[in-house]
């Protein structure tokens, strides 16, 4: 298979966060197709886990589904901002938490057929709790939940935010893998 060749990009909307365009592409067979594309600067999301194995979740209103959702702390990248710096900033702003140990958990692609958004996922541990300072357009509720309980909520469909589900499962796997390697019997 070959990548399509870009023919033309027609910007349809430029908003506060996203740009929407219609992309004309020449496919390998020579035909030209149009695809709508939403350009997003990207984001970072954090699974903060305390010494007791609890994760801090954030509840906020999401207009796209007209519901309050439980999610992990997250936010969009500022222009020129590194994903790790965004993760530190968003965790502190939304929850007041600072972490001494950070582990990358890979990336999450919310809707790659339509969006350019890439969400960078992190596990934050060795936490220090402070006062949150959310953005003026954010109204947040915080809840500390055992990581295992949060994962069960994902598996049962109670938490259905995609980035949160993927990040919680990766964090659980990472922590289990590290715990096993710390306590594996010595080879003789």
Backbone as ProteinMPNN parsed JSONL, in Angstrom:
{"seq_chain_A": "XXXXXXXXXXXXXXXXXXXXXXXXXXXXXXXXXXXXXXXXXXXXXXXXXXXXXXXXXXXXXXXXXXXXXXXXXXXXXXXXXXXXXXXXXXXXXXXXXXXXXXXXXXXXXXXXXXXXXXXXXXXXXXXXXXXXXXXXXXXXXXXXXXXXXXXXXXXXXXXXXXXXXXXXXXXXXXXXXXXXXXXXXXXX", "coords_chain_A": {"N_chain_A": [[0.839, -1.184, 0.0], [0.387, 2.283, -0.669], [0.969, 5.591, 0.512], [-1.549, 8.138, 0.337], [-1.401, 10.968, -1.906], [-1.177, 14.35, -1.059], [-3.321, 16.807, -2.44], [-4.754, 19.192, -2.188], [-5.558, 21.536, 0.403], [-8.222, 22.756, 2.127], [-9.067, 25.189, 4.25], [-11.66, 25.286, 6.587], [-12.581, 26.179, 9.03], [-11.323, 28.087, 11.74], [-10.727, 27.798, 14.982], [-10.646, 28.465, 18.565], [-9.149, 26.383, 19.674], [-8.999, 24.277, 17.766], [-8.488, 23.575, 14.228], [-10.338, 23.197, 11.267], [-10.411, 21.401, 8.281], [-10.866, 20.575, 4.787], [-9.44, 17.978, 3.173], [-7.987, 17.205, 0.137], [-7.098, 14.302, -1.463], [-4.988, 12.291, -3.474], [-5.426, 9.039, -4.271], [-3.77, 5.799, -4.366], [-4.74, 4.528, -6.641], [-5.207, 6.607, -8.332], [-7.586, 8.029, -8.154], [-9.297, 10.873, -6.755], [-10.068, 11.868, -3.509], [-12.049, 13.399, -0.928], [-11.446, 14.352, 2.409], [-12.486, 15.165, 5.66], [-10.767, 16.947, 8.187], [-9.684, 17.449, 11.485], [-7.57, 19.545, 13.076], [-5.575, 19.416, 15.889], [-3.704, 20.617, 18.705], [-2.631, 18.654, 20.366], [-2.179, 16.797, 23.477], [-1.674, 16.111, 27.01], [-1.975, 13.575, 29.489], [-2.492, 12.336, 32.796], [-1.931, 9.746, 35.144], [-2.195, 9.922, 38.352], [-0.863, 8.304, 41.094], [-1.055, 7.506, 44.455], [0.83, 6.66, 47.504], [-0.727, 4.735, 48.718], [-1.84, 3.393, 46.633], [-3.927, 4.598, 45.361], [-5.738, 6.38, 42.854], [-6.085, 9.674, 41.577], [-8.987, 11.001, 40.378], [-10.755, 13.152, 38.114], [-13.733, 14.941, 37.862], [-15.703, 16.354, 35.401], [-17.667, 18.54, 33.295], [-18.547, 17.594, 30.008], [-19.116, 18.863, 26.982], [-19.447, 17.683, 24.422], [-20.682, 15.204, 24.836], [-22.594, 15.913, 26.543], [-22.497, 15.437, 29.347], [-21.353, 14.811, 32.723], [-18.15, 13.593, 33.291], [-15.94, 11.141, 34.663], [-12.499, 11.379, 34.726], [-8.938, 11.101, 34.1], [-6.528, 13.571, 35.149], [-5.889, 16.025, 32.662], [-4.858, 17.875, 29.727], [-4.584, 20.302, 27.033], [-1.714, 20.784, 24.92], [0.288, 23.669, 25.167], [1.428, 26.152, 22.795], [4.48, 25.14, 21.474], [5.111, 23.714, 23.76], [6.498, 21.012, 25.57], [5.309, 17.63, 25.794], [5.749, 16.331, 28.344], [6.148, 18.513, 30.044], [3.66, 19.724, 29.848], [2.102, 17.751, 31.068], [3.004, 17.865, 33.751], [2.243, 20.497, 34.377], [-0.598, 20.469, 33.95], [-1.417, 18.512, 35.82], [-0.749, 19.751, 38.244], [-2.312, 22.133, 38.055], [-5.021, 21.181, 37.818], [-5.373, 19.449, 39.998], [-3.677, 20.113, 42.108], [-1.565, 18.519, 42.674], [1.827, 17.466, 42.879], [4.486, 15.571, 41.511], [7.208, 13.355, 42.18], [8.195, 11.216, 40.751], [8.038, 10.163, 37.443], [6.602, 8.336, 34.789], [6.573, 7.561, 31.436], [3.712, 6.485, 29.581], [3.222, 5.944, 26.966], [1.4, 6.792, 23.953], [-1.907, 7.974, 23.076], [-4.347, 7.73, 20.617], [-7.082, 9.443, 19.883], [-9.05, 9.593, 17.733], [-8.0, 8.769, 14.988], [-8.736, 8.775, 12.281], [-9.988, 11.1, 11.803], [-9.046, 13.179, 13.477], [-6.05, 15.022, 14.313], [-5.056, 14.9, 16.814], [-2.862, 13.851, 19.376], [-2.506, 12.203, 22.366], [-0.419, 12.265, 25.066], [0.517, 9.979, 27.487], [1.012, 9.574, 31.014], [2.364, 8.16, 34.031], [2.246, 9.204, 37.309], [3.978, 9.303, 40.326], [4.94, 9.105, 43.846], [3.807, 11.363, 45.282], [2.985, 14.771, 46.099], [0.621, 16.625, 47.743], [-1.208, 19.506, 47.006], [-2.93, 22.658, 46.698], [-5.463, 22.858, 44.233], [-5.519, 24.749, 41.129], [-7.468, 25.427, 38.966], [-8.182, 26.22, 35.462], [-10.032, 29.148, 34.42], [-12.313, 28.382, 33.051], [-12.907, 25.875, 33.967], [-14.662, 23.649, 35.997], [-14.247, 21.57, 38.532], [-14.389, 18.351, 40.147], [-12.829, 16.337, 42.529], [-11.761, 12.956, 43.13], [-10.459, 10.346, 45.047], [-9.559, 7.107, 44.291], [-9.082, 3.617, 44.666], [-6.668, 2.18, 42.551], [-7.199, -0.332, 41.382], [-9.984, -0.477, 41.655], [-10.736, 1.683, 40.052], [-9.907, 0.706, 37.543], [-11.661, -1.47, 37.337], [-14.03, -0.028, 37.1], [-13.657, 1.037, 34.577], [-13.636, -1.317, 33.01], [-16.225, -2.17, 33.447], [-17.681, -0.266, 32.175], [-18.402, 2.064, 33.489], [-16.624, 4.152, 33.657], [-16.024, 5.75, 30.808], [-14.43, 7.328, 29.237], [-12.048, 7.499, 26.743], [-9.152, 8.033, 26.797], [-8.716, 7.923, 29.513], [-9.438, 5.288, 30.197], [-7.539, 3.742, 28.715], [-5.123, 4.768, 29.784], [-5.365, 4.161, 32.555], [-5.402, 1.336, 32.485], [-2.86, 0.856, 31.363], [-1.251, 1.998, 33.35], [-1.85, 0.356, 35.559], [-0.844, -2.084, 34.581], [1.875, -1.421, 34.254], [2.642, -0.838, 36.897], [2.209, -3.358, 38.077], [4.059, -4.899, 36.676], [6.495, -3.712, 37.432], [6.412, -4.206, 40.202], [6.492, -7.004, 40.209], [9.058, -7.433, 39.135], [10.637, -6.369, 41.126], [10.279, -8.173, 43.197], [10.931, -10.669, 42.279], [12.25, -13.98, 42.489], [15.711, -14.553, 43.195], [17.998, -15.591, 40.689], [19.576, -18.736, 40.513]], "CA_chain_A": [[0.0, 0.0, 0.0], [1.103, 3.557, -0.718], [0.281, 6.731, 1.113], [-2.165, 9.073, -0.608], [-0.665, 12.206, -2.172], [-2.0, 15.543, -0.85], [-3.587, 17.617, -3.626], [-5.203, 20.517, -1.776], [-6.11, 21.643, 1.747], [-9.144, 23.888, 2.188], [-9.446, 25.472, 5.638], [-13.092, 25.57, 6.725], [-12.838, 26.858, 10.304], [-10.19, 28.255, 12.65], [-11.29, 28.085, 16.297], [-9.74, 28.76, 19.676], [-8.267, 25.232, 19.892], [-8.849, 23.423, 16.589], [-8.724, 24.044, 12.859], [-11.026, 22.177, 10.483], [-10.141, 21.558, 6.851], [-11.184, 19.485, 3.87], [-8.206, 17.574, 2.502], [-8.155, 16.458, -1.117], [-5.988, 13.354, -1.573], [-4.953, 11.375, -4.62], [-5.176, 7.69, -3.788], [-2.83, 5.028, -5.185], [-5.362, 4.185, -7.919], [-5.361, 7.823, -9.119], [-8.81, 8.768, -7.825], [-9.16, 11.914, -5.737], [-11.099, 11.818, -2.472], [-12.026, 14.463, 0.064], [-11.545, 13.908, 3.798], [-12.493, 16.231, 6.647], [-9.695, 16.763, 9.166], [-9.647, 18.394, 12.596], [-6.192, 19.681, 13.575], [-5.55, 19.7, 17.332], [-2.296, 20.72, 19.094], [-2.182, 17.532, 21.182], [-2.468, 16.923, 24.902], [-1.028, 15.185, 27.934], [-2.881, 13.082, 30.514], [-1.692, 11.801, 33.892], [-2.502, 8.856, 36.154], [-1.471, 10.151, 39.609], [-1.122, 7.214, 42.038], [-0.395, 7.792, 45.734], [1.518, 5.534, 48.152], [-1.725, 3.726, 49.075], [-2.341, 2.767, 45.408], [-5.145, 5.281, 44.905], [-5.59, 7.31, 41.732], [-6.928, 10.866, 41.668], [-9.81, 11.22, 39.194], [-11.35, 14.477, 37.997], [-15.06, 14.922, 37.238], [-16.025, 17.625, 34.776], [-18.694, 18.507, 32.253], [-18.049, 17.484, 28.638], [-20.175, 19.321, 26.094], [-19.64, 16.769, 23.299], [-21.613, 14.134, 25.216], [-23.544, 16.561, 27.464], [-22.463, 14.679, 30.599], [-20.186, 14.901, 33.599], [-17.349, 12.379, 33.156], [-14.749, 10.932, 35.492], [-11.329, 11.268, 33.873], [-7.661, 11.435, 34.715], [-6.165, 14.951, 34.823], [-5.366, 16.145, 31.298], [-5.068, 19.162, 29.076], [-3.93, 20.477, 25.729], [-0.375, 21.365, 24.862], [0.432, 25.057, 24.738], [2.332, 26.267, 21.646], [5.886, 24.892, 21.766], [5.269, 23.029, 25.044], [6.788, 19.581, 25.532], [4.252, 16.865, 26.458], [6.039, 16.092, 29.763], [5.909, 19.772, 30.748], [2.203, 19.873, 29.887], [1.6, 16.814, 32.073], [3.32, 18.438, 35.063], [1.412, 21.7, 34.541], [-2.011, 20.11, 34.074], [-1.622, 17.815, 37.083], [-0.701, 20.76, 39.305], [-3.452, 23.041, 37.933], [-6.323, 20.547, 38.033], [-5.484, 18.697, 41.253], [-2.757, 20.587, 43.135], [-0.586, 17.456, 42.929], [3.146, 17.44, 42.246], [5.031, 14.212, 41.587], [8.668, 13.237, 42.064], [8.548, 10.154, 39.799], [7.188, 10.173, 36.241], [6.847, 7.241, 33.852], [5.756, 7.656, 30.218], [2.857, 5.328, 29.293], [2.933, 5.908, 25.537], [0.452, 7.78, 23.435], [-3.268, 7.536, 22.782], [-4.887, 8.417, 19.44], [-8.533, 9.4, 20.106], [-9.839, 9.328, 16.518], [-7.007, 9.088, 13.965], [-9.306, 8.952, 10.938], [-10.603, 12.423, 11.717], [-8.33, 14.161, 14.29], [-4.597, 14.912, 14.409], [-4.705, 14.917, 18.24], [-2.112, 12.79, 20.027], [-2.476, 12.426, 23.806], [0.734, 11.621, 25.698], [0.067, 9.459, 28.781], [2.059, 9.468, 32.031], [2.106, 7.711, 35.388], [2.912, 10.078, 38.281], [4.032, 8.678, 41.644], [5.635, 9.863, 44.887], [3.015, 12.581, 45.158], [2.828, 15.789, 47.135], [-0.695, 17.201, 47.494], [-1.373, 20.928, 47.28], [-4.24, 23.212, 46.328], [-5.655, 22.999, 42.785], [-5.711, 26.084, 40.552], [-7.982, 25.152, 37.619], [-8.443, 27.334, 34.55], [-11.293, 29.836, 34.725], [-13.447, 27.697, 32.412], [-12.985, 24.516, 34.495], [-15.285, 23.377, 37.285], [-13.787, 20.201, 38.728], [-14.57, 17.618, 41.403], [-11.774, 15.332, 42.635], [-12.063, 11.752, 43.896], [-9.38, 9.366, 45.152], [-10.109, 5.766, 44.162], [-8.088, 2.574, 44.503], [-6.408, 1.962, 41.124], [-7.9, -1.544, 40.952], [-11.399, -0.124, 41.555], [-10.871, 2.527, 38.86], [-9.809, -0.18, 36.378], [-12.934, -2.2, 37.265], [-15.026, 0.911, 36.568], [-13.423, 1.093, 33.125], [-14.056, -2.585, 32.414], [-17.68, -2.284, 33.57], [-18.31, 0.796, 31.403], [-18.759, 3.214, 34.313], [-15.708, 5.178, 33.149], [-15.947, 5.445, 29.375], [-13.522, 8.238, 28.538], [-11.036, 6.649, 26.124], [-7.787, 8.233, 27.297], [-8.686, 7.489, 30.9], [-9.43, 3.833, 30.196], [-6.244, 3.243, 28.246], [-4.073, 5.167, 30.726], [-5.501, 3.391, 33.796], [-4.963, -0.037, 32.219], [-1.396, 0.858, 31.199], [-0.649, 2.273, 34.664], [-1.993, -0.867, 36.343], [0.109, -3.059, 34.026], [3.229, -0.943, 34.553], [2.889, -1.018, 38.334], [2.292, -4.793, 38.331], [5.326, -5.353, 36.092], [7.583, -3.221, 38.279], [6.318, -4.925, 41.46], [6.968, -8.372, 39.981], [10.502, -7.444, 38.922], [11.28, -6.081, 42.411], [10.13, -9.286, 44.115], [11.158, -11.974, 41.638], [13.315, -14.697, 43.193], [17.044, -14.463, 42.582], [18.355, -16.775, 39.896], [20.72, -19.446, 41.093]], "C_chain_A": [[0.882, 1.245, 0.0], [0.266, 4.634, -0.048], [-0.384, 7.559, 0.026], [-1.294, 10.322, -0.751], [-1.579, 13.4, -1.921], [-2.12, 16.353, -2.137], [-3.906, 19.052, -3.211], [-5.745, 20.445, -0.347], [-6.951, 22.909, 1.802], [-9.572, 24.109, 3.632], [-10.902, 25.913, 5.695], [-13.404, 26.367, 7.98], [-11.541, 26.944, 11.099], [-10.772, 28.696, 13.989], [-10.222, 28.382, 17.321], [-8.726, 27.634, 19.883], [-7.993, 24.464, 18.608], [-9.013, 24.198, 15.288], [-9.354, 22.883, 12.106], [-10.761, 22.447, 9.01], [-10.723, 20.377, 6.079], [-9.91, 19.211, 3.087], [-8.555, 16.791, 1.245], [-6.906, 15.621, -1.305], [-6.123, 12.512, -2.833], [-4.544, 10.006, -4.081], [-4.251, 6.959, -4.764], [-3.407, 4.679, -6.55], [-5.624, 5.405, -8.803], [-6.614, 8.626, -8.815], [-8.539, 9.777, -6.724], [-10.366, 11.852, -4.804], [-10.945, 13.022, -1.554], [-12.237, 13.857, 1.447], [-11.583, 15.14, 4.689], [-11.45, 15.903, 7.709], [-9.778, 17.857, 10.22], [-8.221, 18.398, 13.14], [-6.237, 20.167, 15.025], [-4.09, 19.719, 17.78], [-1.758, 19.548, 19.9], [-2.406, 17.819, 22.653], [-1.592, 15.966, 25.695], [-2.053, 14.808, 28.995], [-2.075, 12.277, 31.528], [-2.525, 10.883, 34.789], [-1.69, 9.086, 37.438], [-1.851, 9.084, 40.632], [-0.335, 7.485, 43.319], [0.205, 6.519, 46.335], [0.557, 4.417, 48.554], [-2.317, 3.034, 47.844], [-3.641, 3.375, 44.91], [-4.809, 6.26, 43.784], [-6.54, 8.485, 41.957], [-7.651, 11.056, 40.337], [-10.459, 12.596, 39.271], [-12.699, 14.327, 37.305], [-15.33, 16.312, 36.689], [-17.037, 17.436, 33.651], [-18.039, 18.476, 30.886], [-19.194, 17.749, 27.682], [-20.478, 18.32, 24.983], [-20.612, 15.639, 23.582], [-22.664, 14.628, 26.211], [-23.662, 15.798, 28.775], [-21.266, 15.103, 31.43], [-19.458, 13.572, 33.496], [-16.245, 12.348, 34.194], [-13.587, 10.644, 34.557], [-10.067, 11.393, 34.719], [-7.365, 12.895, 34.366], [-5.496, 15.023, 33.449], [-5.587, 17.55, 30.781], [-4.245, 19.283, 27.818], [-2.555, 21.111, 25.881], [-0.466, 22.837, 24.474], [1.435, 25.089, 23.585], [3.785, 26.086, 22.099], [6.151, 24.129, 23.054], [5.544, 21.539, 24.838], [5.68, 18.825, 26.267], [4.502, 16.631, 27.954], [5.801, 17.352, 30.589], [4.415, 20.04, 30.883], [1.613, 18.974, 30.964], [1.821, 17.356, 33.482], [2.4, 19.618, 35.356], [-0.042, 21.333, 34.783], [-2.304, 19.392, 35.389], [-1.675, 18.812, 38.236], [-1.929, 21.663, 39.265], [-4.758, 22.372, 38.353], [-6.476, 19.916, 39.408], [-4.652, 19.262, 42.398], [-1.652, 19.597, 43.442], [0.716, 17.736, 42.183], [3.718, 16.046, 42.471], [6.542, 14.236, 41.441], [9.072, 12.19, 41.043], [7.522, 10.118, 38.672], [7.605, 9.02, 35.331], [5.972, 7.451, 32.615], [4.983, 6.353, 29.995], [2.473, 5.256, 27.822], [1.927, 6.965, 25.129], [-0.892, 7.124, 23.166], [-3.772, 8.38, 21.625], [-6.406, 8.347, 19.506], [-9.356, 9.039, 18.875], [-8.964, 9.634, 15.304], [-7.534, 9.222, 12.542], [-9.798, 10.372, 10.725], [-9.801, 13.524, 12.406], [-6.823, 13.934, 14.224], [-4.143, 14.808, 15.864], [-3.977, 13.645, 18.654], [-2.085, 13.143, 21.504], [-1.345, 11.592, 24.398], [0.348, 11.257, 27.125], [1.244, 9.266, 29.729], [1.505, 8.874, 33.319], [2.909, 8.623, 36.305], [2.833, 9.418, 39.654], [4.901, 9.515, 42.58], [5.07, 11.283, 44.909], [3.133, 13.489, 46.378], [1.547, 16.537, 46.792], [-0.709, 18.667, 47.905], [-2.772, 21.359, 46.88], [-4.345, 23.321, 44.812], [-5.816, 24.461, 42.383], [-6.22, 25.911, 39.121], [-8.153, 26.414, 36.784], [-9.817, 27.911, 34.849], [-12.51, 29.148, 34.11], [-13.624, 26.254, 32.899], [-13.669, 24.51, 35.866], [-15.073, 21.897, 37.538], [-14.148, 19.659, 40.097], [-13.503, 16.531, 41.405], [-12.249, 14.154, 43.48], [-10.84, 10.843, 43.877], [-9.999, 7.976, 45.208], [-8.951, 4.782, 44.043], [-7.909, 2.299, 43.005], [-7.152, 0.741, 40.605], [-9.393, -1.274, 40.774], [-11.636, 0.73, 40.31], [-10.812, 1.683, 37.589], [-11.103, -0.995, 36.232], [-14.046, -1.307, 36.724], [-14.885, 1.065, 35.051], [-13.987, -0.162, 32.471], [-15.573, -2.783, 32.466], [-18.419, -1.184, 32.811], [-18.765, 1.988, 32.219], [-17.872, 4.412, 33.991], [-15.524, 4.859, 31.681], [-15.17, 6.477, 28.568], [-12.33, 7.424, 28.037], [-9.636, 6.8, 26.695], [-7.649, 7.733, 28.722], [-8.632, 5.968, 30.981], [-8.085, 3.262, 29.811], [-5.155, 3.548, 29.263], [-4.156, 4.37, 32.034], [-5.035, 1.948, 33.609], [-3.445, -0.113, 32.057], [-0.706, 1.102, 32.537], [-0.71, 1.029, 35.551], [-0.973, -1.916, 35.879], [1.543, -2.677, 34.398], [3.575, -1.185, 36.018], [3.015, -2.492, 38.689], [3.62, -5.356, 37.825], [6.5, -4.944, 36.957], [7.59, -3.969, 39.608], [6.85, -6.348, 41.304], [8.478, -8.404, 39.828], [11.237, -7.153, 40.224], [11.303, -7.311, 43.315], [10.337, -10.643, 43.46], [12.318, -12.652, 42.359], [14.635, -14.58, 42.441], [17.345, -15.75, 41.83], [19.58, -17.437, 40.503], [21.402, -20.282, 40.048]], "O_chain_A": [[1.967, 1.262, 0.582], [-0.964, 4.59, -0.044], [0.144, 7.675, -1.08], [-0.55, 10.684, 0.16], [-2.658, 13.469, -2.508], [-1.131, 16.558, -2.84], [-3.398, 20.007, -3.8], [-6.315, 19.433, 0.063], [-6.451, 24.006, 1.553], [-10.342, 23.323, 4.183], [-11.326, 26.798, 4.951], [-14.364, 27.137, 8.011], [-10.756, 25.995, 11.13], [-11.252, 29.822, 14.124], [-9.046, 28.531, 16.992], [-7.574, 27.896, 20.227], [-6.86, 24.039, 18.38], [-9.578, 25.291, 15.243], [-8.96, 21.73, 12.28], [-10.871, 23.583, 8.548], [-11.029, 19.329, 6.646], [-9.37, 20.096, 2.423], [-9.326, 15.832, 1.291], [-5.791, 16.143, -1.309], [-7.215, 12.082, -3.205], [-3.465, 9.84, -3.514], [-3.985, 7.451, -5.86], [-2.66, 4.546, -7.519], [-6.19, 5.275, -9.889], [-6.694, 9.798, -9.185], [-7.674, 9.574, -5.872], [-11.515, 11.793, -5.242], [-9.86, 13.587, -1.419], [-13.078, 12.979, 1.64], [-10.794, 16.066, 4.496], [-11.267, 14.745, 8.084], [-9.922, 19.036, 9.899], [-7.726, 17.373, 13.608], [-6.851, 21.187, 15.339], [-3.299, 18.915, 17.288], [-0.548, 19.449, 20.102], [-2.774, 18.93, 23.036], [-0.875, 15.134, 25.139], [-2.901, 15.622, 29.361], [-1.098, 11.618, 31.173], [-3.662, 11.196, 35.144], [-0.614, 8.508, 37.597], [-3.02, 8.965, 41.0], [0.881, 7.671, 43.288], [0.102, 5.439, 45.753], [0.979, 3.272, 48.714], [-3.196, 2.184, 47.98], [-4.37, 2.756, 44.135], [-3.745, 6.879, 43.77], [-7.65, 8.315, 42.461], [-7.019, 11.248, 39.298], [-10.681, 13.132, 40.356], [-12.798, 13.661, 36.275], [-15.207, 17.313, 37.395], [-17.232, 16.336, 33.135], [-17.098, 19.225, 30.621], [-20.13, 16.956, 27.582], [-21.643, 18.124, 24.634], [-21.293, 15.163, 22.674], [-23.516, 13.862, 26.662], [-24.763, 15.539, 29.262], [-20.3, 15.673, 30.922], [-20.088, 12.52, 33.605], [-15.685, 13.381, 34.561], [-13.676, 9.768, 33.696], [-10.123, 11.745, 35.897], [-7.899, 13.407, 33.383], [-4.65, 14.193, 33.114], [-6.391, 18.313, 31.317], [-3.338, 18.491, 27.561], [-2.279, 21.856, 26.821], [-1.209, 23.203, 23.563], [2.21, 24.147, 23.417], [4.257, 26.789, 22.993], [7.31, 23.915, 23.409], [4.89, 20.89, 24.023], [5.158, 19.325, 27.264], [3.569, 16.722, 28.751], [5.306, 17.269, 31.713], [3.96, 20.529, 31.917], [0.716, 19.393, 31.696], [0.915, 17.308, 34.314], [1.845, 19.726, 36.449], [-0.657, 21.834, 35.724], [-3.339, 19.643, 36.007], [-2.547, 18.724, 39.101], [-2.53, 21.937, 40.304], [-5.516, 22.927, 39.149], [-7.586, 19.851, 39.937], [-4.899, 18.92, 43.554], [-0.876, 19.808, 44.374], [0.718, 18.175, 41.033], [3.462, 15.419, 43.499], [7.091, 15.031, 40.678], [10.18, 12.254, 40.51], [6.315, 10.051, 38.905], [8.791, 8.762, 35.13], [4.749, 7.513, 32.735], [5.517, 5.262, 30.189], [1.506, 4.583, 27.465], [1.647, 7.906, 25.871], [-1.003, 5.904, 23.045], [-3.643, 9.604, 21.643], [-6.978, 7.297, 19.214], [-10.286, 8.24, 18.981], [-9.163, 10.659, 14.652], [-6.828, 9.742, 11.678], [-10.002, 10.798, 9.588], [-9.855, 14.679, 11.984], [-6.366, 12.799, 14.095], [-2.95, 14.643, 16.119], [-4.396, 12.531, 18.341], [-1.691, 14.25, 21.87], [-1.317, 10.37, 24.25], [-0.095, 12.114, 27.889], [2.328, 8.853, 29.317], [0.335, 9.06, 33.654], [4.111, 8.799, 36.11], [1.755, 9.019, 40.096], [5.515, 10.499, 42.168], [5.757, 12.257, 44.6], [3.348, 13.045, 47.506], [1.398, 17.03, 45.674], [-0.281, 19.025, 49.003], [-3.678, 20.538, 46.741], [-3.425, 23.82, 44.164], [-6.2, 25.302, 43.195], [-5.501, 26.209, 38.167], [-8.254, 27.521, 37.313], [-10.662, 27.251, 35.454], [-13.626, 29.318, 34.601], [-14.397, 25.493, 32.317], [-13.3, 25.264, 36.766], [-15.647, 21.058, 36.844], [-14.208, 20.398, 41.08], [-13.293, 15.871, 40.387], [-13.03, 14.319, 44.417], [-10.256, 10.598, 42.822], [-10.849, 7.694, 46.053], [-7.948, 5.078, 43.393], [-8.894, 2.195, 42.274], [-7.685, 0.773, 39.496], [-10.005, -1.79, 39.838], [-12.618, 0.531, 39.595], [-11.581, 1.916, 36.656], [-11.586, -1.185, 35.115], [-14.908, -1.769, 35.976], [-15.878, 1.205, 34.337], [-14.73, -0.078, 31.493], [-16.138, -3.483, 31.626], [-19.65, -1.165, 32.8], [-19.457, 2.856, 31.688], [-18.323, 5.556, 34.048], [-14.944, 3.831, 31.33], [-15.25, 6.49, 27.34], [-11.675, 6.737, 28.82], [-8.997, 5.806, 27.041], [-6.613, 7.19, 29.105], [-7.853, 5.421, 31.76], [-7.55, 2.396, 30.503], [-4.344, 2.676, 29.575], [-3.128, 3.948, 32.563], [-4.352, 1.399, 34.473], [-2.814, -1.043, 32.56], [0.316, 0.479, 32.828], [0.268, 0.691, 36.218], [-0.319, -2.557, 36.702], [2.329, -3.53, 34.81], [4.659, -1.673, 36.341], [3.847, -2.849, 39.522], [4.23, -6.198, 38.484], [7.407, -5.743, 37.192], [8.658, -4.335, 40.099], [7.575, -6.841, 42.168], [9.124, -9.318, 40.341], [12.352, -7.638, 40.416], [12.229, -7.483, 44.108], [9.956, -11.665, 44.029], [13.259, -11.986, 42.792], [14.666, -14.517, 41.212], [16.998, -16.846, 42.27], [20.507, -16.761, 40.951], [22.389, -20.956, 40.344]]}, "name": "protein", "num_of_chains": 1, "seq": "XXXXXXXXXXXXXXXXXXXXXXXXXXXXXXXXXXXXXXXXXXXXXXXXXXXXXXXXXXXXXXXXXXXXXXXXXXXXXXXXXXXXXXXXXXXXXXXXXXXXXXXXXXXXXXXXXXXXXXXXXXXXXXXXXXXXXXXXXXXXXXXXXXXXXXXXXXXXXXXXXXXXXXXXXXXXXXXXXXXXXXXXXXXX"}
